[in-house]
C-alpha cells in the first residue's frame, strides 16, 4: 500500500508538473507571440508606417 | 507517340512494377521475421524449450491474463518504487527531464501553430504594404479643420517648406480657408515659401460658384468676396517678388488638390456640402511608379491648369 501511495504520489507530482508547465508555457507563448488586429478608428488620423529603404531591400 | 517515348514509358512502368513487387516480397520477409521474433520472445518469457501447441499456447495466455493484475502491480508500482527508493536522485532527475521534454514539445507545437497563423497575417500585410507603397498613400485625416495647429496642415507645411520642394500647386474653390484668410493655415507659409505657386480658383459669378456657395450655406456675394480676398493675398505675394500665378475655372469644384514636389493633398468637394474642411484628407507621396496617385492627380491639376489658360488672374 505504501509502495502504491509513493508511486501514485510521484506520478501525480509528475502529471501536475507537466500540466503546470504546459499551462505556463502556453501562456508565455501566447503572450510573446500575441498579435491582435487593432480596430482602426476613422475619426482619428491614420498615418502609413514607412519602412526604411535598407529594410525594404533586405 | 514516338518509339523512343514509348520505350521510355515502358521502361518507367516496368521499373515501378518491379519496385512494387520487390516491396511486397520484402514486406513478407519482414512479417516472417517479426513473427519469429515474437515467438522467440514468448519462448524466453515463458521459459519454453519447444514450439508450443495451440492448446498449450492458449493455457499460457490464460494464465497470463489471470496474472495481469500482478504484472501491472510489478511493472507500474513495484519497479518504479524500487527505482525511487534505490536511486532517488536518478529517479527525480529522470522525472524532471521527461516532464521538461514533454512540456517543451507541447509548447513548441503551440508556438509552431501560432506562428503559422501569424505568417498568414504577415503575408497579407506584405500585400497591403505593396499596395500602399505603389499607390503612395501616406495618411488619412478625418477632416482639415484648422485651429492653432493640426496634424494634417502641420505635415503639409513641413512638406512645402522642405528644401527639396520647388513648387506648390493649389486647385481650390475660394482659397479663403487655405491661404487667403489671415487665420488660414498656409497664409504665412506662402509668404515664406520661395518656390513657384500656382493657384486655380473658382471663377467669380459663374454658375458652379453660386451652386457651391449654396452648398456650403453662404451667399454668392460672400463666396465671391472670399475669392477676391484670396486673389488679393496672391497679389500681395506677387508684389513681394514671389513666383505666383493664378487662374480661374468655371467648372463644378470636385477635387481640392495641394501638390508639392514630393507630396499631394486630396479632398473632395461633396456636391451638397458640407464645407471642404469637414471632409477627409488623403495625403500621398510621390512614387517611383508613374501610376501612383501623386502622378495621376498631378496630371489632373495640369489638365485643369491648361484648360483655364484663357482665364489667368491678373495679379499685377
Interface residues (C-beta under 8 A of the other chain):
Chain A: X3 X4 X6 X7 X10 X11 X13 X14 X17 X18 X21 X22 X25 X26 X28 X29 X30 X33 X35 X37 X42 X43 X44 X45 X46 X47 X48 X51
Chain B: X76 X77 X78 X80 X81 X84 X91 X95 X96 X98 X99 X100 X102 X103 X104 X106 X107 X110 X111 X114 X115 X118 X121 X129 X132 X137 X138 X139 X140 X141 X142 X151 X152
